[in-house]
Amino acid sequence: MTMIFVVGTLIIMYLSIIVIIIKDIEIKGMALVPGVNIYYYLKMLGLSKIDMIILLIGILIPFTRPFMIPFTYILLSFMVAYAMEKGALFGFIFLLFPFIAYPVLAIAR
């Protein structure tokens, strides 16, 4: 039962992120491609290509993962809130309850 809830929550979050990206980009079908939607998601947040490469390298290098993954999660939580003009309180909601915040943002945007 717990596994069904977790998988359902992840599917809802993934679909919510795709809806948010689709509302922002011109070519709607590109949001369905897994690697490309990450690029458009980070581009929507205002990151430059150099910032994206630094985050990617930091996450891919094994000895930096324990530091970069939490840093990236916290950074992106607040960047999403500010990119959608929601403020710091919504950033904390993204940080603590992303399974609630992403569907709310997908519906509201």
KOLMI-53837 format. One line per 5 residues: number of its first residue (from 1); their letters; for each residue x, y, z of N, C-alpha, C, O, CB. Coordinates in nm, 2 decimals, always signed. Glycine has a CB too. Example, Ala and Ser with C-alpha at 12.3 -4.5 7.8 and 13.67 -1.06 7.14 Angstrom:
<pts>
1> as> +1.32,-0.57,+0.78,+1.23,-0.45,+0.78,+1.32,-0.33,+0.78,+1.42,-0.33,+0.85,+1.13,-0.45,+0.90 ~ +1.28,-0.22,+0.71,+1.37,-0.11,+0.71,+1.29,+0.00,+0.79,+1.34,+0.11,+0.80,+1.41,-0.06,+0.57
</pts>
This chain:
<pts>
1> mtmif> +0.08,-0.12,+0.00,+0.00,+0.00,+0.00,+0.09,+0.13,+0.00,+0.06,+0.22,-0.07,-0.09,+0.00,+0.12 ~ +0.19,+0.13,+0.08,+0.28,+0.24,+0.09,+0.35,+0.26,-0.05,+0.37,+0.38,-0.09,+0.38,+0.22,+0.20 ~ +0.39,+0.15,-0.11,+0.46,+0.17,-0.24,+0.37,+0.23,-0.35,+0.41,+0.30,-0.43,+0.51,+0.03,-0.29 ~ +0.24,+0.19,-0.34,+0.14,+0.25,-0.44,+0.13,+0.40,-0.42,+0.12,+0.48,-0.51,+0.01,+0.18,-0.43 ~ +0.13,+0.44,-0.29,+0.12,+0.58,-0.26,+0.24,+0.66,-0.31,+0.23,+0.77,-0.36,+0.10,+0.60,-0.11
6> vvgtl> +0.36,+0.60,-0.28,+0.48,+0.67,-0.32,+0.49,+0.68,-0.48,+0.52,+0.78,-0.53,+0.61,+0.59,-0.27 ~ +0.46,+0.57,-0.55,+0.46,+0.57,-0.69,+0.36,+0.67,-0.75,+0.39,+0.75,-0.84,+0.44,+0.43,-0.75 ~ +0.24,+0.67,-0.69,+0.14,+0.77,-0.73,+0.18,+0.91,-0.71,+0.15,+1.00,-0.79,+0.01,+0.74,-0.66 ~ +0.24,+0.94,-0.59,+0.29,+1.07,-0.56,+0.40,+1.12,-0.66,+0.39,+1.23,-0.71,+0.34,+1.08,-0.42 ~ +0.49,+1.03,-0.69,+0.60,+1.06,-0.79,+0.54,+1.09,-0.93,+0.59,+1.18,-1.00,+0.70,+0.95,-0.80
11> iimyl> +0.44,+1.01,-0.97,+0.38,+1.03,-1.10,+0.31,+1.17,-1.10,+0.32,+1.24,-1.20,+0.28,+0.92,-1.13 ~ +0.24,+1.20,-1.00,+0.17,+1.33,-0.99,+0.26,+1.44,-0.99,+0.24,+1.54,-1.06,+0.08,+1.34,-0.86 ~ +0.38,+1.43,-0.92,+0.48,+1.54,-0.92,+0.54,+1.55,-1.06,+0.56,+1.67,-1.11,+0.59,+1.51,-0.82 ~ +0.57,+1.44,-1.12,+0.63,+1.45,-1.26,+0.54,+1.51,-1.36,+0.58,+1.59,-1.44,+0.67,+1.31,-1.30 ~ +0.41,+1.47,-1.35,+0.31,+1.53,-1.45,+0.29,+1.68,-1.42,+0.27,+1.76,-1.51,+0.18,+1.45,-1.44
16> siivi> +0.30,+1.72,-1.29,+0.28,+1.86,-1.26,+0.40,+1.94,-1.31,+0.38,+2.05,-1.36,+0.27,+1.87,-1.10 ~ +0.52,+1.89,-1.30,+0.63,+1.96,-1.35,+0.62,+1.97,-1.50,+0.66,+2.07,-1.56,+0.77,+1.89,-1.31 ~ +0.58,+1.87,-1.57,+0.56,+1.87,-1.72,+0.45,+1.98,-1.75,+0.47,+2.05,-1.85,+0.52,+1.73,-1.77 ~ +0.35,+1.99,-1.68,+0.24,+2.09,-1.70,+0.30,+2.23,-1.69,+0.27,+2.32,-1.77,+0.12,+2.07,-1.61 ~ +0.38,+2.25,-1.58,+0.44,+2.38,-1.56,+0.54,+2.41,-1.68,+0.54,+2.53,-1.72,+0.52,+2.38,-1.43
21> iikdi> +0.61,+2.32,-1.72,+0.71,+2.34,-1.84,+0.63,+2.37,-1.96,+0.67,+2.46,-2.04,+0.80,+2.22,-1.85 ~ +0.52,+2.29,-1.99,+0.45,+2.31,-2.11,+0.39,+2.45,-2.12,+0.38,+2.50,-2.23,+0.33,+2.20,-2.12 ~ +0.35,+2.50,-2.01,+0.29,+2.64,-2.01,+0.39,+2.74,-2.03,+0.36,+2.86,-2.06,+0.22,+2.67,-1.88 ~ +0.52,+2.71,-2.03,+0.63,+2.81,-2.04,+0.70,+2.80,-2.17,+0.75,+2.90,-2.22,+0.73,+2.79,-1.93 ~ +0.71,+2.69,-2.24,+0.79,+2.68,-2.36,+0.70,+2.68,-2.48,+0.58,+2.67,-2.48,+0.87,+2.55,-2.36
26> eikgm> +0.77,+2.70,-2.60,+0.70,+2.72,-2.72,+0.67,+2.58,-2.79,+0.56,+2.56,-2.83,+0.78,+2.80,-2.82 ~ +0.76,+2.49,-2.79,+0.74,+2.36,-2.85,+0.69,+2.26,-2.74,+0.77,+2.22,-2.66,+0.88,+2.30,-2.92 ~ +0.57,+2.24,-2.73,+0.50,+2.17,-2.62,+0.55,+2.02,-2.61,+0.56,+1.97,-2.50,+0.35,+2.17,-2.64 ~ +0.58,+1.96,-2.72,+0.62,+1.82,-2.71,+0.75,+1.79,-2.65,+0.78,+1.68,-2.61,+0.62,+1.76,-2.85 ~ +0.84,+1.89,-2.65,+0.97,+1.88,-2.59,+0.97,+1.86,-2.44,+1.07,+1.81,-2.38,+1.06,+2.00,-2.63
31> alvpg> +0.86,+1.90,-2.38,+0.85,+1.88,-2.23,+0.84,+1.73,-2.19,+0.85,+1.70,-2.08,+0.73,+1.96,-2.18 ~ +0.80,+1.65,-2.29,+0.79,+1.51,-2.26,+0.92,+1.43,-2.27,+0.92,+1.31,-2.22,+0.68,+1.45,-2.35 ~ +1.02,+1.48,-2.33,+1.15,+1.42,-2.34,+1.22,+1.43,-2.21,+1.25,+1.55,-2.17,+1.23,+1.47,-2.46 ~ +1.26,+1.32,-2.14,+1.32,+1.33,-2.01,+1.44,+1.42,-1.99,+1.44,+1.50,-1.90,+1.36,+1.20,-1.96 ~ +1.54,+1.42,-2.07,+1.65,+1.50,-2.06,+1.63,+1.65,-2.10,+1.68,+1.74,-2.04,+1.77,+1.45,-2.14
36> vniyy> +1.54,+1.66,-2.19,+1.51,+1.80,-2.24,+1.43,+1.88,-2.15,+1.44,+2.00,-2.13,+1.45,+1.79,-2.38 ~ +1.33,+1.81,-2.08,+1.25,+1.88,-1.98,+1.33,+1.93,-1.86,+1.29,+2.03,-1.80,+1.13,+1.79,-1.94 ~ +1.43,+1.86,-1.83,+1.52,+1.91,-1.72,+1.59,+2.04,-1.76,+1.60,+2.14,-1.69,+1.62,+1.81,-1.68 ~ +1.63,+2.04,-1.89,+1.70,+2.16,-1.94,+1.60,+2.28,-1.94,+1.63,+2.39,-1.90,+1.75,+2.14,-2.09 ~ +1.47,+2.26,-1.99,+1.38,+2.36,-2.00,+1.33,+2.41,-1.86,+1.30,+2.52,-1.84,+1.25,+2.32,-2.08
41> ylkml> +1.33,+2.31,-1.77,+1.29,+2.34,-1.63,+1.39,+2.44,-1.57,+1.36,+2.54,-1.50,+1.28,+2.22,-1.54 ~ +1.52,+2.41,-1.58,+1.63,+2.49,-1.53,+1.64,+2.63,-1.60,+1.67,+2.73,-1.54,+1.76,+2.42,-1.54 ~ +1.61,+2.62,-1.73,+1.61,+2.75,-1.81,+1.49,+2.84,-1.77,+1.50,+2.96,-1.76,+1.60,+2.71,-1.96 ~ +1.38,+2.77,-1.73,+1.26,+2.85,-1.69,+1.29,+2.92,-1.55,+1.24,+3.02,-1.52,+1.14,+2.76,-1.67 ~ +1.38,+2.86,-1.47,+1.42,+2.91,-1.34,+1.52,+3.03,-1.36,+1.55,+3.09,-1.26,+1.47,+2.81,-1.25
46> glski> +1.57,+3.05,-1.48,+1.66,+3.16,-1.50,+1.81,+3.12,-1.49,+1.89,+3.21,-1.48,+1.64,+3.26,-1.40 ~ +1.84,+2.99,-1.49,+1.98,+2.95,-1.48,+2.04,+2.96,-1.62,+1.98,+2.93,-1.72,+1.99,+2.80,-1.43 ~ +2.17,+3.01,-1.62,+2.24,+3.01,-1.75,+2.29,+2.87,-1.78,+2.29,+2.78,-1.70,+2.35,+3.12,-1.75 ~ +2.35,+2.85,-1.90,+2.40,+2.72,-1.94,+2.52,+2.68,-1.85,+2.54,+2.57,-1.82,+2.44,+2.72,-2.09 ~ +2.60,+2.78,-1.82,+2.72,+2.76,-1.73,+2.67,+2.71,-1.59,+2.73,+2.62,-1.54,+2.81,+2.88,-1.72
51> dmiil> +2.57,+2.77,-1.54,+2.52,+2.73,-1.41,+2.46,+2.59,-1.42,+2.48,+2.51,-1.32,+2.41,+2.83,-1.36 ~ +2.39,+2.56,-1.53,+2.34,+2.42,-1.54,+2.45,+2.32,-1.55,+2.44,+2.21,-1.49,+2.26,+2.41,-1.67 ~ +2.56,+2.35,-1.62,+2.67,+2.26,-1.63,+2.74,+2.24,-1.50,+2.78,+2.13,-1.46,+2.78,+2.31,-1.73 ~ +2.76,+2.35,-1.42,+2.82,+2.34,-1.29,+2.73,+2.25,-1.20,+2.79,+2.16,-1.12,+2.84,+2.48,-1.22 ~ +2.60,+2.27,-1.20,+2.51,+2.18,-1.12,+2.52,+2.04,-1.16,+2.53,+1.95,-1.08,+2.37,+2.23,-1.12
56> ligil> +2.52,+2.01,-1.29,+2.53,+1.88,-1.34,+2.66,+1.81,-1.30,+2.66,+1.69,-1.26,+2.51,+1.88,-1.49 ~ +2.77,+1.88,-1.32,+2.90,+1.82,-1.28,+2.91,+1.80,-1.13,+2.96,+1.69,-1.09,+3.02,+1.92,-1.33 ~ +2.86,+1.89,-1.05,+2.86,+1.87,-0.91,+2.77,+1.75,-0.87,+2.81,+1.69,-0.77,+2.81,+1.99,-0.84 ~ +2.67,+1.72,-0.94,+2.58,+1.61,-0.90,+2.64,+1.48,-0.95,+2.63,+1.38,-0.89,+2.44,+1.63,-0.96 ~ +2.71,+1.48,-1.06,+2.77,+1.36,-1.12,+2.90,+1.31,-1.06,+2.92,+1.19,-1.06,+2.79,+1.38,-1.27
61> ipftr> +2.98,+1.40,-1.00,+3.10,+1.36,-0.94,+3.07,+1.30,-0.81,+3.00,+1.36,-0.72,+3.20,+1.49,-0.92 ~ +3.11,+1.17,-0.79,+3.07,+1.10,-0.67,+3.11,+1.16,-0.53,+3.02,+1.16,-0.44,+3.13,+0.96,-0.67 ~ +3.22,+1.22,-0.52,+3.26,+1.27,-0.39,+3.19,+1.40,-0.35,+3.20,+1.45,-0.24,+3.41,+1.29,-0.38 ~ +3.13,+1.47,-0.45,+3.06,+1.59,-0.42,+2.91,+1.57,-0.40,+2.84,+1.67,-0.37,+3.08,+1.69,-0.53 ~ +2.86,+1.45,-0.43,+2.71,+1.43,-0.42,+2.65,+1.46,-0.29,+2.55,+1.52,-0.28,+2.68,+1.29,-0.46
66> pfmip> +2.72,+1.41,-0.18,+2.65,+1.44,-0.05,+2.63,+1.59,-0.02,+2.55,+1.62,+0.07,+2.74,+1.38,+0.06 ~ +2.71,+1.67,-0.08,+2.70,+1.82,-0.06,+2.61,+1.88,-0.17,+2.53,+1.97,-0.14,+2.83,+1.88,-0.06 ~ +2.62,+1.84,-0.29,+2.56,+1.91,-0.40,+2.41,+1.88,-0.41,+2.33,+1.96,-0.45,+2.63,+1.88,-0.53 ~ +2.37,+1.75,-0.38,+2.23,+1.72,-0.40,+2.14,+1.79,-0.30,+2.04,+1.85,-0.34,+2.21,+1.56,-0.38 ~ +2.17,+1.80,-0.17,+2.09,+1.88,-0.08,+2.09,+2.03,-0.12,+1.99,+2.10,-0.11,+2.13,+1.86,+0.06
71> ftyil> +2.21,+2.08,-0.15,+2.23,+2.22,-0.19,+2.14,+2.25,-0.31,+2.07,+2.35,-0.31,+2.37,+2.25,-0.22 ~ +2.14,+2.16,-0.41,+2.06,+2.18,-0.53,+1.91,+2.17,-0.50,+1.84,+2.25,-0.55,+2.10,+2.08,-0.64 ~ +1.87,+2.08,-0.42,+1.73,+2.07,-0.38,+1.68,+2.19,-0.31,+1.58,+2.25,-0.34,+1.71,+1.95,-0.29 ~ +1.76,+2.24,-0.22,+1.72,+2.37,-0.14,+1.72,+2.49,-0.24,+1.63,+2.57,-0.24,+1.82,+2.39,-0.02 ~ +1.82,+2.50,-0.32,+1.83,+2.61,-0.42,+1.71,+2.61,-0.51,+1.65,+2.71,-0.54,+1.96,+2.60,-0.49
76> lsfmv> +1.68,+2.49,-0.57,+1.58,+2.49,-0.67,+1.44,+2.51,-0.61,+1.35,+2.56,-0.67,+1.58,+2.35,-0.74 ~ +1.42,+2.47,-0.48,+1.29,+2.49,-0.41,+1.26,+2.64,-0.41,+1.15,+2.68,-0.44,+1.30,+2.43,-0.27 ~ +1.36,+2.72,-0.37,+1.34,+2.86,-0.36,+1.34,+2.93,-0.50,+1.27,+3.03,-0.52,+1.44,+2.93,-0.27 ~ +1.42,+2.88,-0.59,+1.42,+2.93,-0.72,+1.28,+2.92,-0.79,+1.24,+3.01,-0.87,+1.53,+2.87,-0.81 ~ +1.22,+2.80,-0.77,+1.09,+2.78,-0.83,+0.99,+2.88,-0.78,+0.91,+2.94,-0.85,+1.04,+2.63,-0.81
81> ayame> +0.99,+2.90,-0.65,+0.90,+2.99,-0.58,+0.92,+3.13,-0.63,+0.82,+3.20,-0.66,+0.91,+2.99,-0.43 ~ +1.04,+3.17,-0.65,+1.07,+3.31,-0.69,+1.04,+3.32,-0.84,+1.00,+3.43,-0.89,+1.21,+3.35,-0.66 ~ +1.07,+3.22,-0.92,+1.04,+3.23,-1.07,+0.89,+3.24,-1.09,+0.85,+3.30,-1.19,+1.10,+3.10,-1.14 ~ +0.81,+3.18,-1.01,+0.66,+3.18,-1.02,+0.60,+3.30,-0.94,+0.48,+3.31,-0.94,+0.60,+3.05,-0.98 ~ +0.69,+3.38,-0.89,+0.65,+3.50,-0.81,+0.56,+3.47,-0.69,+0.46,+3.53,-0.67,+0.58,+3.60,-0.90
86> kgalf> +0.60,+3.37,-0.62,+0.52,+3.32,-0.50,+0.59,+3.37,-0.37,+0.51,+3.38,-0.27,+0.51,+3.17,-0.50 ~ +0.72,+3.39,-0.36,+0.78,+3.44,-0.24,+0.85,+3.33,-0.16,+0.84,+3.21,-0.20,+0.68,+3.51,-0.16 ~ +0.91,+3.37,-0.05,+0.99,+3.27,+0.03,+0.90,+3.17,+0.11,+0.94,+3.06,+0.13,+1.07,+3.35,+0.13 ~ +0.78,+3.21,+0.15,+0.69,+3.12,+0.22,+0.66,+3.00,+0.13,+0.66,+2.88,+0.17,+0.57,+3.19,+0.26 ~ +0.63,+3.03,+0.00,+0.60,+2.92,-0.09,+0.73,+2.84,-0.12,+0.72,+2.72,-0.14,+0.54,+2.97,-0.23
91> gfifl> +0.84,+2.90,-0.11,+0.97,+2.83,-0.12,+0.99,+2.72,-0.01,+1.04,+2.61,-0.03,+1.09,+2.92,-0.12 ~ +0.95,+2.76,+0.11,+0.95,+2.67,+0.22,+0.85,+2.55,+0.20,+0.88,+2.44,+0.24,+0.92,+2.74,+0.36 ~ +0.74,+2.59,+0.15,+0.64,+2.48,+0.12,+0.70,+2.39,+0.01,+0.68,+2.26,+0.02,+0.51,+2.54,+0.07 ~ +0.77,+2.44,-0.09,+0.83,+2.36,-0.19,+0.94,+2.27,-0.13,+0.96,+2.15,-0.16,+0.89,+2.44,-0.30 ~ +1.01,+2.32,-0.03,+1.12,+2.25,+0.04,+1.06,+2.14,+0.12,+1.12,+2.03,+0.12,+1.20,+2.35,+0.12
96> lfpfi> +0.96,+2.16,+0.19,+0.90,+2.06,+0.29,+0.80,+1.97,+0.23,+0.79,+1.85,+0.26,+0.85,+2.13,+0.41 ~ +0.71,+2.02,+0.14,+0.60,+1.95,+0.09,+0.59,+1.96,-0.07,+0.50,+2.02,-0.12,+0.47,+1.99,+0.15 ~ +0.69,+1.91,-0.14,+0.69,+1.93,-0.29,+0.57,+1.85,-0.35,+0.53,+1.89,-0.46,+0.82,+1.89,-0.35 ~ +0.53,+1.75,-0.29,+0.42,+1.67,-0.35,+0.29,+1.74,-0.34,+0.19,+1.70,-0.41,+0.41,+1.54,-0.27 ~ +0.28,+1.85,-0.26,+0.16,+1.93,-0.25,+0.18,+2.06,-0.34,+0.09,+2.10,-0.41,+0.13,+1.97,-0.11
101> aypvl> +0.30,+2.12,-0.33,+0.33,+2.25,-0.40,+0.33,+2.24,-0.55,+0.28,+2.33,-0.61,+0.46,+2.30,-0.35 ~ +0.39,+2.13,-0.61,+0.40,+2.12,-0.75,+0.26,+2.11,-0.82,+0.23,+2.18,-0.91,+0.48,+2.01,-0.79 ~ +0.17,+2.02,-0.77,+0.03,+2.02,-0.83,-0.04,+2.15,-0.81,-0.12,+2.19,-0.90,-0.05,+1.91,-0.77 ~ -0.03,+2.22,-0.69,-0.09,+2.34,-0.67,-0.04,+2.45,-0.77,-0.12,+2.52,-0.83,-0.07,+2.40,-0.53 ~ +0.09,+2.45,-0.79,+0.15,+2.54,-0.89,+0.10,+2.51,-1.03,+0.08,+2.60,-1.11,+0.30,+2.54,-0.88
106> aiar> +0.09,+2.38,-1.07,+0.05,+2.34,-1.20,-0.09,+2.38,-1.23,-0.13,+2.42,-1.34,+0.07,+2.19,-1.22 ~ -0.18,+2.38,-1.13,-0.32,+2.41,-1.14,-0.33,+2.57,-1.15,-0.41,+2.62,-1.23,-0.40,+2.36,-1.03 ~ -0.26,+2.63,-1.06,-0.27,+2.78,-1.05,-0.20,+2.86,-1.16,-0.25,+2.97,-1.19,-0.21,+2.82,-0.92 ~ -0.10,+2.80,-1.22,-0.03,+2.88,-1.32,-0.10,+2.88,-1.45,-0.05,+2.93,-1.55,+0.11,+2.82,-1.34
</pts>
